[in-house]
């Protein structure tokens, strides 16, 4: 067994997540694969997190300097770090985000869509772009080293892994995700599976681009000489325009890729650059503990039954199981006096020796860790 662990997206501050990633994800995988684990990183570089207004979820991060070289602490065998502004221009992400936001506003009530600002949508596109590019790094390594990975893990470096992964190689045509935070679809923060299935999973950005179509959104004044009145303005919109939220988009993509969903009790928590964890993990009802029931109902994606997959592959029911019922994050978080959800200090505290080793590793590459 040979495992590729692909980290994608904005790093934010690795000192808030590195300890959990090492102890609860990478080390257990190395034990199971007898050391045959390689790390890959694709990230987008920026100095600060920006938000549309002070009420935005990212607003508290506005004055926090991001560690642009922090990704080196993951010790990747291959990595790519791209300037986010260049990616935005090359992929025309601002234009795509504005068009999608306009379409969602015009159809929010009809389709029961969750509100996303253009800046939030741009972050979604960037994440999926980065996911695709991380997958390409794996293919480059396979060609250069003449090897083949048996399994792939896709993870975000700005998410803390607060429980140990219960690794069980999944069956064919299946990707495994944490057993909570599915919302209206499937958890989109972490996934693993066999090489071919994860290759399809990581091509979500290409699938989005292929789903683009021109639709009429709003009305614009006719140009002079073209008559009076108003006309509908066509814009290019992809599948994100019709997804209630990003988790449902994952559901739609899995269905299009003909992939099943399995779940495992793994606590993966988003962490802001301030070090504060997103508090939704404490609310079972909001996090939708268990199998992705709404995804199965809306998109008809079949699911496996538990982390050990005891049922035959033809069994598509949503019966409960240990992985379905187990709440992975309960013991790993605490709530501070001011009501802000944070980690227990021993879960993510910075270790001086490890940071010194990371700094030395960065220095050999001519970079420094911020």
N, C-alpha and C positions, 0 to 999 in steps of 0.2 A: 504494500500500500504506500502510495506517495501522495501527499496532500499539498496543494497550493492554497495559501491564505492570502486573499486579495483585499487590501484596504482601499477604500475609495472615498472621495469627497473631502470637504474642508476638515482640517485637523483641529482647529481652534487651539486648545492647550493640552498637549499630550501628557503633562504631569498630572492631570486630573483623571486620566483613564489608563495609563500605561500599566500600572501595577495589576489591575484586574485583568487586562488583556493578556499579560504574561502568565499570571498565576492560574487563571481560570479558562484560558483558551489555548494559548500556544504550548504551554508545558504539557497539559493533558494530551494534546494532539501529538506532540513529539513522542510521548510514551507509547501511544497506540500505534504510531507509524514507525517506531524504532528509529526516530530521528530524521526520517525522510519528510521533513516539512520545510517548505520554502515560503518566504514572505514577499509579497509584491505590494507596491504602493503607487497609486495615482492620486495626485492631489492638485488642487487649484490654490494658487498663492494670492494672498491679499493681506494688507496690514491690519485692517479693522473689519469688524462686522458692521454693516450699515443696515438701517431699517427705515421704512417709509414714514413712521411717526413714533412718538414716544410711548404709545400704547402697544406697539408691536412686541411679539414674544422675544425678539432679539434686542430690544431697546437697551436693556441693562448691560449689554456687551459693547455698546457703542464706543466706550473709552478704553476698552481692554485691547492691548497690543497682542496680536496673534503670533505664535511661534512659527515662523515660516519654515524653519529647518527642523521643527520638532519631529517630522515624519521619520527622520533618520534614527530616532530612538527605537523604532520598530525593527531596525537592522534588515532592511529589504535586500534581497539578492538582485532585484531590478526595481527601478522606480522611475517615474516621470512626474515632474512638478511644472505645471503650466501657469502662466500669468492669466488670471481669471478674466481680465479685461480683454486680452487677445482672444480667448475662447468665446467670450460673448460676441465679439465682432465677427469672428470667423463662422460661427454657427448661427449668427443672427438671433441670439437668444432674447434680446430686448424686444425686437419686433414680434417674435413668436409669443412672448409673455404678454405683451400688450393686447395682441389679437385674442389670445385665449381668455384673458381677464375680461375683455369686452363681451365675448360670447357668453361667458359664465354669468356675468351680471345680467345680460339680457334674458337668460334662461334659468336663472337661479330658482325662481318659484316653480316653474314648470317641471324642472328636473330635480328639485330639492337639493341643489348643489351647496356645498360648504363654501363660504366666502374665502377666496384667495386673492391677495393683491398681486399686481405684476411682479413685485420684488420677491414675493413668496413663490410664485410660479417659476421665476427665473432660477431660484435655488433648486427647485425640483428638476428642471432641465439640466442644470449643472451636475447634480448628483447622478442622474442617469447617464450623462455623457462620461463622467468620471468612472462609473461602473463599467461601461463599455471599454474604455481605454485600459482599465485594470485587467480586463479579460484579454486584451491584445498583448499585454506584457507577458502573460502566461504562455500564450502561443509562441511568442518570440523566444522565450526561454526553452520551450520544448524543441523548437527547431534548432536552436544553437547548441543545446546539450544532447540532442537526439534521445530524448526521453519522453515519457507520457505520464502525466499525473492521473491518478485514479479518481481523486476527489478534489473538489474545490470548495472553499469557504469564502463567502463575500461578507465583509464586515466594515463598519464605519469606525474610524479612529476617534471620533468625538463621542463614542458610546462606551460606557463602562460595562464590563462583563463582571457581574457581581455574584454569579454562581458558577460552579464548575460544569463544563459541557459534558453531557452524557452521550459520548460519541457512539453511534450505531450506524454502520454503513446502510444507507437507505436502498430500497429496491429500485428497479428500473422505472424511468419516467416519473420520478418523485424528487421534489425539493423539500427540505426540512426548515421550518422557521420556529421561532419561540412561540410558546403556547398562550400568548396574550397580546394585547394591543393590536388586534386585527381591525377594530372599528368597523367600517362597512366593507372590508375586504380581507387582505392578508397583511400581516406584519411585514414592514418593508425595511427593517433595520439590520437584519441578519438572515443569512440563509446558507445552507450547505447541501451538497448532493454529489452525484457522480459527475465526471468531467463533462460528458456530452450534455447532460441536463442543465448543468450550471452555465455552459456556454450559451445555451438558449436563454436562460434567465438573465444573463448579463448583457444581452443584446436588446434590452428594453428601449434604449434610445433610438436604435434603428427602427424598431417596431413603431415607435411613436411617429417618427418621420414618415414612415410608409403609410400611416393612417391619416395623414394630412389631407384635408379637402377644403374647398372654398365654400363658405356659407355667408349668408347675409346677416349683418349685425348692425342694428341701429339705422339711422338715416343721415344722409349728408345732402347739402344743398347742391343742386345741379350747377354745373359751370355755365358761365355766360354764353348765350347762344344755343344752349341745349334745351331750352324750354324752362318753364316755371315749375315751382314745387320742389319736392324732395324725392330722393331715391334711396333704396337700400344700398348700403356699402358692403361689398364682399370682402371677407378677410380669410386668411388661411388658418384653419383650426385643426388640431389633431385630437386624438382620443382623450387627452387630458381635459378637453373642454366639456366632456360628458360624464366624467367620473365624479362621483360625489366628493371623494377626497382621494389622496394619493394611494391609500391602501386598496381602494376599489380598483384603481388603475393597475396595481400589481395583479389583482384578481383577473382583470380583463386580459392582461398579457399572458398569464399562466394558462388561461383557457385557450387563447390563440395559439400558444405553444404546445398545447395538449399535455400539460404537466399536472401531476397530482400534487397535493399538499400534505405533508406530514408535520407533526408538531413535537417539540421537545421542551421540557421545563428549564429554560435558560433565561436568566435575568439579564437583559441588555437594556441599559438605561441611557437616554440622551443626556449629555452634560454640556451646559453652557460654558463659555469662556471664563465666566466668573467662578466656576466650580460648583454651581448649583445644579442639582438634578431636576429634570422635568417631573413634576409632581404627579402626573397622571398614573404612574405605576402603582400608587397607593390605593387607587380606586378600582376595585375589581369590575364594577359595572361599566365604567368608562373604558377600561382596558379590554373588556370582552374576553375574560379568561376561558381557555379551552380551544377547541377546534374552530376554524374560521367558518362558522355556521352561515353568516350572511353572504360570504363569498360563494358558498355552495348553493345557496338559494338564488342569489342574483345572477351568478355567472355559470352555475352548474359545474363547478370545479370539484371533482371527486377528491376525497381525503383518505389518508391512511388513518389507522385507529390509535396507535400509540407510538412511543419512541422506539419500541422494540419490534413493531410491526408484526404482531402475532397472527393477524388475520390474513386470509388469502387476498391476493391483489384484486380479485373480483368483488371483494366486500367493500361496498361504497357507502355504507350507512354511517351516521354520525354518532354511533354509540359511544358512551363515555369510557375513559380509560385512565390509567395513572397519570399519563402525560397530560390528558385533557383536564384533570381536576386539580393537579398540583399547582400551587401558587409559588413561583420561583423567587419572587422579590420580597416576600413578607419580612424576612429576618435581616435583610441587608440594608434597609434604609431607616432613618429616623427623622422626626420632624422637630425643628429647632423652635425656640421660644417665640420667635417672630413669625412662625408659620411657614417658613421656607423649608422645603424638603431638601435634605442634604445626605451625603453618605456618612456612615460611621467613619470616624477618622482613621481607623486602622485598615480600612478597605482601600483607600486611595492615596494615603499620605506619601509624600516624596521620600525616597530612600537616597541618602547622600552618595553611597557607594555606587549605586546603579547610575545615578545622574553623572558621576565622574566618568564612568565607563562609556556612557553615551557621548559625553563631550569629547573624549579621546577618539571615539570612532568617527565623530563628525569632523574633528580636526584633521584626520588622515585624508578626508575627502575635500578639505579646503573650505569647510563650512562650520558655522557655530550654532549651537543650540540656544535659542532665546528663552 
